[in-house]
Amino acid sequence: MRGGFMSSTKIPAPFPKDDKTWIDVFRLEKKGCDYYPYKNDKGEILFIVYVDRSLKERKGEKSVFQGSYDGERYVFENLWNKIEGWKTPLYRLDELLVTDKPIKIAEGEKCAVIGQKLFPEYFWTCWQGGRSNWKKVDWSPILNKDDLTLVADIDSNGKGKEEFTDLARWLNKKYDSVNVKQIELPTFAEIMNWHKTKTEEDYKKKSWDVADEWYPQYTYEDFREGCLRAVVPEPLGEYEDINSDIESSKEIKKLIFISKSSRLYFDIEKQSYFKDTELNQLYKRDPKLKGLATTKLHKNNIPYVDQQTFRPGADQIIEEGNLRLLNKYKKPQFAIKADEVKDISIFLNHLKLLANEDEKIFQALKDIIAFDLQFPQRNRTFAVIFYSGQGTGKNMFFSILKRLYGASNCSFLRLDQLLDKFQPFMLSSNYLFISEIDSTGKDIKSKQAKLRELISDTDFMVEMKGVDLIPVTNCHYTIWGSTNEPYPLSLPGDDRRTMFIDIGVTKYEILQKDKDYFKKLVTFRKDPLNIASVYHYFKNVHVISKEFDPNEPPVTTAKDELIEASKPQYMKTLDDLFEGEKIVSFKRDIVNAKLITQELKALEDFSIMRENFTENKVLRWIRFNPKNFRILKGEPYQIPGSLRGRCWVIRNHPFWNQHKTSKEMIDLHFEKKVETPLFKQKDIYDEQKDQIPF
């Protein structure tokens, strides 16, 4: 049965082909209704709009209705409107797609039909639902059309023209390929005067359109000339149209509210943060806005997140448990064809120069760059810091890295900025280039602690002026640094957060070999294809060494020297005493901090006495060497003939690592049956090995 008068819960379907019974079902001809079928691109009717004129005769009003098909029967409603996200097709869509005529978009079906009869040289269409419903329309069919003009009704209050102007601006902003114009029509006051002159009666309608009576003062030819003079409405400036920005926010997420901040918004297009007070001030430029901009934004459900992160490879908005996260990471874009790849030897040679021509360091630097680009979602938990004199090209190298990582993901900072009260760089970038690392500045320990936190941690709280603390979670920061100080940091002996490279060459030596060295490097850097070729090499060509570990900084002599220089004087004094075996404890592989302290205080050397050794200092000296470890799982041990306490292995670590829980072996050592120079004098070891209970 195709007829029916019931509402349906079924999904809509196109009207059956060649079936006309719907005309009778909806009693269109019997009531003398005007009706307008809306079709899809195949010409199938999806729904109809009809105007029941009989109601005007009986009740003095016009009523507009819709009908559709549910697959079994025709129903007196538009079922398509119940589909979430469904966009209404333009009237006469199937014809619109194939026409090459200039297109006129009118306000309502009657105007489109009459307009087509009066001006057949144009193609006329409209949308369903009234002039304010244009946001619910599928406008994509106009993308390939060249000549588009909006023809609004002439309303007494001017609302029709305003709405059509908004539509034209919105279409031109949304679709770069279209150029929608608007015809300049007579004013409503002119229509009233012309009507009065012609009929000697007042104009009783509240609007005029092309389906109404025409006047000698405004003829068909006047309309055609107006179409030729139609212009594209002047686009509104920034913050002059909040409705358009709200629409953009829903579609491309222009503005996103960060709820954990209480008052912060992020503008995707500008890649900038705005406070609520700033937005409210800016949107005062919109003459139509009443009330606060932020109130309107939230009432219109602009997108929101709880907090933000940097998550390479993930969507811009991440749903993670009960949290919504704004992913600030933007993937760098490099489009290069195989035949466009250029020689990058200039860059590789510069990288080798920064590595002091050391093949191991050179390979490590290549592995680091490749790892960062091939696995941006993984955390490299160490920073790379270069030391050199002025003018060796460190910043040129960093500027190329910035482009490889994506400029919007990078920030250049001074070490001092890490301790600033406000740290907006943590919200804008996850690749940090830190210059002027200097151990002589203020709060160096705090700066180094912050640096280690940025390198290794994955959750942070960021403070911005006038805003609640903003969580940045489950992300990482990648750090490169530079310094002109030979000892910029104090590193512990077990440091795993720093790769330190001493660039031995000077600017003078570089220019002696090639006076145009830096000019060539600058020229190379300026060519986008060169940068794309470098990216291609490290992203797709370079094979990362098996030895590379993103959690272990490559070893360099410069770092060992820095660690040694980082030791306080009392540790260096203990090193000398240890090497010279100047106290009894230092003649053994296993020591106790309290016993060492007692032996040191018994020495009469003034240079030793003035260090004022304490058990805590001795323990820090022991712990400074990452190879040292406690025996017997940290349980106290009774040193024969001396005190009882926790003991540490400070020499011959490989051997004792195998016997660190063997009290029998430790007893033999203190009984001098396993002598200290175990591996220095193999013959002694061989003589005694039968006594060792392996």
Summary of the structure (lengths in Angstrom):
residues: 694
radius of gyration: 39.7
end to end distance: 95.0
largest distance: 134.1
contacts: 1983
relative contact order: 0.05
helix: 41%
strand: 17%
